[in-house]
């Protein structure tokens, strides 16, 4: 299991990865350049408040597809990020440059028309949205599975 962008909150039983040398990680590298794991090798990839900090569209598509690549067929991509609909959280972090609403996940969801009309054409690999919930603090928690 991988924890991408672990910062100072490493997870037990995960390989904790971060770009910052001050993080509490086992490995330090930029996931925008690739995830250093084999195809179909991971049961879970976790990303806590990192996707909204990938500014370039090309980098974002690449990272999403890298997570898809390393996950096993029944693997899960879990994590959380600010809900753009919640004014209390959306502009807190000055490093956030990408915004998500619950409907944003339709662009990744192979079971939704937005994927077939837009997401696939943008270059996203297909995902199934298993769960999408907003916590009381305005944070969206997601669980995706690669559609392989």
C-alpha positions as CSV (number, residue, x, y, z in Angstrom):
1,X,0.0,0.0,0.0
2,X,1.1,3.5,-0.8
3,X,0.5,6.8,1.0
4,X,1.2,9.6,-1.4
5,X,2.1,13.0,0.0
6,X,2.3,11.7,3.6
7,X,3.8,14.9,5.0
8,X,4.1,14.5,8.8
9,X,1.3,12.0,9.0
10,X,2.7,8.6,7.9
11,X,0.3,5.7,7.9
12,X,1.2,2.3,9.4
13,X,1.4,-0.6,7.0
14,X,1.9,1.8,4.0
15,X,4.9,2.9,2.1
16,X,4.9,6.6,2.9
17,X,6.0,8.9,0.0
18,X,6.6,12.6,-0.1
19,X,8.5,15.2,-2.2
20,X,9.5,17.1,0.9
21,X,12.7,16.0,2.7
22,X,11.2,17.2,5.9
23,X,8.3,14.8,5.7
24,X,8.1,11.6,7.7
25,X,8.4,9.3,4.7
26,X,10.3,6.2,3.6
27,X,10.8,7.5,0.1
28,X,11.2,11.0,-1.3
29,X,10.3,11.8,-4.9
30,X,7.9,13.8,-7.1
31,X,4.9,11.6,-8.1
32,X,4.3,14.0,-11.0
33,X,7.4,12.3,-12.6
34,X,5.9,8.8,-12.0
35,X,5.2,6.4,-9.2
36,X,8.1,4.0,-8.6
37,X,6.0,0.8,-8.3
38,X,5.3,-2.0,-10.8
39,X,2.1,-2.3,-12.8
40,X,-0.8,-3.9,-10.9
41,X,1.2,-4.2,-7.7
42,X,-0.7,-2.3,-5.1
43,X,-3.8,-3.1,-3.0
44,X,-4.4,0.5,-2.0
45,X,-3.1,4.0,-2.8
46,X,-4.0,6.8,-0.3
47,X,-3.8,10.5,-1.1
48,X,-4.7,12.9,1.7
49,X,-5.1,16.5,0.5
50,X,-2.5,16.2,-2.3
51,X,-4.5,16.1,-5.5
52,X,-5.7,19.7,-5.2
53,X,-2.0,20.7,-5.1
54,X,-1.2,19.4,-8.6
55,X,-1.6,22.5,-10.7
56,X,-0.9,21.4,-14.2
57,X,-3.6,19.6,-16.1
58,X,-1.1,17.3,-17.7
59,X,0.5,16.5,-14.4
60,X,-2.9,15.8,-12.8
61,X,-4.0,13.4,-15.6
62,X,-0.5,11.7,-15.4
63,X,-0.7,11.2,-11.6
64,X,-4.3,9.8,-11.8
65,X,-3.2,7.4,-14.5
66,X,-0.1,6.4,-12.6
67,X,-2.3,5.5,-9.6
68,X,-4.5,3.5,-11.9
69,X,-1.5,1.7,-13.4
70,X,0.0,0.6,-10.0
71,X,-3.3,-0.6,-8.5
72,X,-4.4,-4.2,-8.8
73,X,-7.7,-4.7,-10.5
74,X,-9.6,-4.9,-7.2
75,X,-7.4,-2.2,-5.6
76,X,-8.6,1.0,-4.1
77,X,-7.6,4.6,-4.4
78,X,-8.8,6.4,-1.3
79,X,-8.2,9.8,0.1
80,X,-9.7,13.2,0.8
81,X,-9.6,16.8,-0.4
82,X,-11.5,20.1,0.1
83,X,-14.9,20.4,-1.3
84,X,-15.0,23.5,-3.5
85,X,-18.6,24.0,-2.5
86,X,-17.6,24.6,1.1
87,X,-16.3,28.2,1.6
88,X,-14.8,27.3,5.0
89,X,-12.1,25.0,3.5
90,X,-11.7,25.8,-0.2
91,X,-9.3,28.7,0.1
92,X,-7.5,27.9,3.3
93,X,-4.3,26.3,1.9
94,X,-2.3,28.7,-0.3
95,X,-0.8,25.8,-2.1
96,X,-4.2,24.5,-3.4
97,X,-4.7,25.2,-7.1
98,X,-7.2,22.5,-8.2
99,X,-10.8,22.4,-7.1
100,X,-13.1,19.5,-6.6
101,X,-16.9,19.2,-6.2
102,X,-18.6,15.8,-5.8
103,X,-19.6,16.0,-9.5
104,X,-15.9,16.3,-10.5
105,X,-15.6,12.6,-9.9
106,X,-18.1,11.9,-12.7
107,X,-15.2,12.8,-15.1
108,X,-13.3,9.8,-13.8
109,X,-16.3,7.5,-13.4
110,X,-16.6,4.9,-16.2
111,X,-20.3,4.5,-15.2
112,X,-21.1,8.2,-15.9
113,X,-21.7,10.0,-19.2
114,X,-19.2,12.8,-18.1
115,X,-16.4,10.2,-18.4
116,X,-17.4,9.2,-21.9
117,X,-18.0,12.7,-23.1
118,X,-15.1,14.5,-21.4
119,X,-12.9,12.5,-19.0
120,X,-11.9,9.8,-21.6
121,X,-11.1,12.5,-24.1
122,X,-9.0,14.4,-21.5
123,X,-6.9,11.2,-21.1
124,X,-8.1,9.8,-17.8
125,X,-8.1,6.0,-17.4
126,X,-11.5,4.6,-16.3
127,X,-12.5,4.4,-12.6
128,X,-15.5,3.2,-10.7
129,X,-16.6,5.6,-7.9
130,X,-17.2,3.3,-4.9
131,X,-17.8,6.0,-2.3
132,X,-17.9,9.8,-2.1
133,X,-18.8,11.5,1.2
134,X,-18.5,14.9,2.6
135,X,-17.5,15.1,6.3
136,X,-18.9,17.8,8.6
137,X,-15.7,19.8,8.1
138,X,-16.3,20.2,4.4
139,X,-13.7,17.6,3.3
140,X,-14.6,15.1,0.6
141,X,-13.6,11.5,1.2
142,X,-13.4,9.4,-1.9
143,X,-12.9,5.7,-2.7
144,X,-12.2,4.7,-6.4
145,X,-11.4,1.5,-8.0
146,X,-9.7,1.1,-11.4
147,X,-11.9,-0.3,-14.1
148,X,-9.4,-2.7,-15.8
